[in-house]
């Protein structure tokens, strides 16, 4: 995702740079999607980090029969599920806000 986002930015900047308007249009079309990919990669990294920490500590704890390491692994799993719950709530609120905004746009568009 990161490589795709960076490649999109490079391709966008290497595109038609004859005029400032062409560069602005190019950034709005390709650059926005590239920035979106970079933001999604950053957002996707945190759950993967917690999952990786859980799995490595769980394997080490089970191999060594160490209860403290297994407990620490489950704390990482708990943090993973907390983060996923928070992200789910944020996305549901975002969807609700977008539905209200689109409904208001449709209502205002019909009144004229």
C-alpha positions in Angstrom: 0.0 0.0 0.0 2.8 2.4 0.8 4.7 1.6 -2.4 1.5 2.1 -4.4 0.8 5.4 -2.7 4.3 6.7 -3.3 4.3 5.5 -6.8 1.0 7.3 -7.4 2.4 10.5 -6.1 5.6 10.2 -8.3 3.6 9.4 -11.4 1.2 12.3 -10.6 4.1 14.8 -10.2 5.9 13.5 -13.3 2.7 13.9 -15.4 1.7 17.0 -17.4 3.4 19.9 -15.6 3.1 22.4 -18.5 0.7 24.7 -16.6 -0.2 25.2 -13.0 -3.8 24.3 -13.8 -2.8 21.0 -15.3 -0.7 20.2 -12.2 -3.5 21.1 -9.9 -6.0 18.9 -11.8 -3.4 16.1 -11.8 -2.9 16.3 -8.1 -6.6 16.3 -7.4 -7.2 13.2 -9.5 -4.2 11.0 -8.7 -2.7 12.7 -5.7 -5.8 12.4 -3.5 -5.9 8.7 -4.1 -2.2 8.3 -3.4 -2.6 10.2 -0.1 -5.6 8.0 0.7 -3.5 4.9 0.1 -0.8 6.2 2.4 -3.3 7.0 5.2 -4.9 3.6 4.9 -1.5 1.9 5.1 -0.7 3.9 8.3 -4.1 3.0 9.7 -3.6 -0.6 8.8 -0.2 -0.8 10.4 -1.3 -0.5 14.1 -3.6 -3.6 14.1 -0.9 -5.6 12.4 1.7 -4.5 14.9 -0.5 -5.7 17.8 -1.2 -8.9 16.1 2.5 -9.5 15.4 3.3 -8.8 19.1 0.6 -11.2 20.2 1.7 -14.0 18.0 5.4 -13.7 18.8 4.9 -13.5 22.5 2.3 -16.3 22.5 4.7 -18.6 20.6 7.6 -17.7 23.0 5.4 -18.1 26.1 4.1 -21.5 25.0 7.5 -22.8 24.0 9.1 -21.7 27.3 6.0 -22.5 29.4 6.1 -19.0 30.7 2.8 -17.7 32.1 3.9 -14.1 32.3 4.8 -14.0 28.6 1.5 -15.6 27.6 -0.3 -13.0 29.8 1.5 -10.2 28.1 0.6 -11.7 24.7 -3.1 -11.6 25.7 -2.7 -8.0 26.7 -1.6 -7.3 23.1 -4.6 -9.2 21.8 -6.8 -7.1 24.1 -5.2 -3.9 22.7 -5.8 -5.2 19.2 -9.5 -5.7 19.8 -9.9 -2.4 21.6 -8.3 -0.6 18.6 -10.5 -2.5 16.1 -13.6 -1.6 18.2 -12.6 2.1 18.3 -12.0 2.1 14.5 -15.4 0.4 13.9 -17.2 3.0 16.0 -15.3 5.8 14.2 -16.3 4.4 10.8 -19.9 4.0 11.8 -20.1 7.6 13.0 -18.4 8.6 9.7 -21.0 6.7 7.7 -23.9 8.2 9.7 -22.5 11.7 9.2 -22.0 11.1 5.4 -25.6 9.8 5.1 -26.9 12.9 6.9 -24.8 15.1 4.7 -26.0 13.4 1.5 -29.6 13.5 2.6 -29.2 17.2 3.3 -27.6 17.7 -0.1 -30.4 15.9 -1.8 -33.0 17.9 0.1 -31.3 21.2 -0.7 -30.8 20.2 -4.3 -34.5 19.5 -4.8 -35.6 22.8 -3.2 -34.1 24.9 -5.9 
